[in-house]
Amino acid sequence: MGDILGGAFSSFRRHWKPLVGIMFAVQGMGILLVAVATAIAVAVAQDRLAAVFDLTPGASATDEDVMGLLLAFVPVGVLLLVLVTVGAALIGALGPAVIQEAVLGRSTTFGAMWRRCWSRLPAVLGTVLLAGLIAGAPMLLVYAVGVPLVIMSVDGSGPPAGLFLLFLAVLVCLPVSVWLATRLSLAPAAAVCEGLGTVAALRRSSHLVKDGWWRVFGITMLGYLVAGAVGYAIQMPFGFVGMAAFLPSMMSAGDPDPDVAIVGLVVYLICLVVGGLVSGLFQFGFPPLVTALLYVDLRMRKENLAESLIAAAAPATVPTAAPTASAHVVADPADPADPADPADPADPADPTPPPAADPAPDRT
């Protein structure tokens, strides 16, 4: 556990430029698209906004205006959901892509990692969606059946114990969902490092986590807790600066100056947003590194991947005509056609070892 968490911190520190750059790019594009969609929705529903919010005393908005305003902002909500899902898949692919080079001590660049993440985005996005659907199916079934029972028990048309039955079903199905989510948690790493499709990556993850579920679950949860704690520590100074700018205007004697109060509130909100973005870089970037290192660790334990990594990182003994480094350094050593298999007689020099000037391989 200590080696994996330490390796994740080390990888984040050594490869922070592509990690932070790509996460900033993903967040920036998402914020820009949502802002444009919101501006379009406000322009389209401007009359509805006035009819709902600019009312005379005692007047109330009509149901037609309220529904029209809600429908105008539905596309914004859908776009936000899509962007969050795609962004999570991109960041989920970024962690394994960085670890794939970090285990050999190779340097990474923004452009190389960006191309790598985009090339594996369809497979990783499929694993995220399908794994979420599989793991969440028990809880979705519970809510689909339990919520109507609770509503019927409240109005007297159903069994009076509907709420108790819903609570009992959650206690039974929640561990099943957690077990499934942990069993499929290594699918993004398998999709990136081995170039597998969605279904094959899910099967690969299930095979690797088998007989080691508790270890994967414990280290993964600890990684998320560490990411949350560090992210909160990063966000705290921004909150203090915002409060220092906002509170004096509210605590001034007599009536506070509205202009000063508005400026303080704007500064406070800006500090919260900036602090959330900066802390989110670590909160979202650290757990995929932990998961990717768990994937490498399990393959070392079950498939003797260490020999392939040592062979790939060792100095070259036979000169090669041209570099032929494979993108899948962490690939299946049992596959006879695998370019990372040192026992493959047809391709003895693949992957090409790093140049002598490169740093020594990480302990990760």
Order of alpha helices (4+ residues) and beta strands (2+ residues): alpha-alpha-alpha-alpha-alpha-alpha-alpha-alpha-alpha-alpha-alpha-alpha
